[in-house]
Amino acid sequence: MSSYNFYDSISREKYTPDVNQWKPKVGLFNMEPYPVDFPMENIIKRQASMWRYEEALPIHKKEPTISLGEGMTPLIVLDDKNPHFLVKMDYLMPTGSFKDRGAAMLMAKAKEMGAQSVIADSSGNAGTSIAAYCARANIECHVYTPSSTSEKKLAQIKAHGAQLHLIPGTREQTAVAAKEAVEKEGIFYASHVYNPYFYEGTKTFAFEIWEQLHYTAPDTLILPVGNGTLLLGAYIGFNDLKRAGAIQKMPKIIGVQSEHCAPIEKAYRENISVSSVDNKGTKAEGIAIGYPPRGDQIIEAVKHTNGTIIIAPENQIETAGKDLANKGFYVEPTTAATYAAYRNYEQNIAKTETVVMPLCGSGLKK
């Protein structure tokens, strides 16, 4: 695999990866499908990290030097009373969230392309991840984040040496400010929303689950969805496995949105394109995205797996978080919201189904 192109999802015009180009004229960047392989006789001999799947990743060499050991997080039963419900402990990643998967891949490619400085926008976790991997790669980093972001997340971003730009207003206004700076300064836009290399990292979530379930796919995934970086990554990953003949059937994807900010759930329920909604304020700040640019792609992925989009009741998030803590898992409210939604939907899932839910972010970030 010598080169990787992007193509526009509307015009299908191809683009070569470039540090100055963050978005085509219309549509969104996506990775053009490339041949993937999963030679387990080789994979099992490699380091227990996401880079063990090198034959299915868009990299030009083995494990990049910027790696912090991300990946291969535990997959365990949440409660012995339900042995078919498993949690993937991605909050044990180097910076405390699953976003390290995407950031590791994106910054490896940024370094490969010669980027000297990057701009990222984030509600916290993605910014922290980009900052950490920029520090590892010796790349200057600017992170734009809402001024309402938790102090612990801001402290973590600053600790990695990134320059913080606090933007008053919504998450969407923060993204606008970041894109304006990108256009003005001509700096590489390390966007976890637009740049498809980020999803080429988060897709390793699927590969690990497949390996941990003894080379099978689960029946169902319960995934939080704001901008869709994990949901789309999981979809791409399991689709890669299916294309390679490693699995025969895609898992059903069930996306979770906050009751107080649910543009994708609304569009899915009403069978319309995703449009902007007001964020009424939610504890689950990680999925509080009023207008997700990839919303229609998310719905397409969910429908393709015969999945659905469900709601996390705001008044159940705190209780769900306490219940997870009582089981030994101290997680962020976004994961608590995902668990709250699952518990409301659980009666619709057969007891024999293997269900996987990620624990996306550490509670130490609250």
ZIHUHU-V751139 format. One line per field, one symbol per residue. ss: DSSP state (H for helix, E for strand, L for the rest). phi: phi as a letter, one per 30 degrees, with the letter a starting at -180 (. if undefined). burial: 1 if it has 9 or more other C-alpha atoms within 8 Angstrom, else 0. Layout:
ss = ???
phi = ???
burial = ???
This chain:
ss = LLLLEEEELLLLLEEELLLLLLLLLLLLEEELLLLLLLLHHHHLLLLLLHHHHHHHLLLLLLLLLLLLLLLLLLEEELLLLLLLEEEELHHHLLLLELHHHHHHHHHHHHHHLLLLEEEEEELLHHHHHHHHHHHHHLLEEEEEEELLLLHHHHHHHHHLLLEEEEELLLHHHHHHHHHHHHHHHLLEELLLLLLHHHHHHHLHHHHHHHHHLLLLLLLEEEEELLLLHHHHHHHHHHHHHHHLLLLLLLLEEEEEEELLELHHHHHHHHLLLLLLLLLLLLLLHHHLLLLLLLHHHHHHHHHHLLLEEEEELHHHHHHHHHHHHHLLLLELHHHHHHHHHHHHHHHHLLLLLLEEEELLEEHHHL
phi = .cbbccbddcdiddbdeadcccaddbibdbddebdbbbdddceddcedbdddcddbbdbcadedddecidjhddbbddbedbdcccccdddcdecjadddeddddddddddddidcabbbbadkddddddddddddcicdbcccbedddeddddddddddjdcdbdcdjdddddddddddddddcicecdddcdddddddddddededdeddchibcddbccbdbcdidddddddddddeddddidbcbdddcccccdecabdddddddchbddbdbdddjbddddcdcdbdecedddddddddcicacbccdedcddddddddddcjccbdeddddddddeddceddcdddddcbbdcdbddddd
burial = 000111111000001000100101001111100001010000100000111111011000000001100110101011000011111111111111111111111111111000101111111111111111111110111111110011011101110111010011001111101110110000111111111111111111111111101011111111111111111111111111110101100111111111111111111100000100101001011111111101110110111010111111110111011001100001111111111111001000000011111111111011
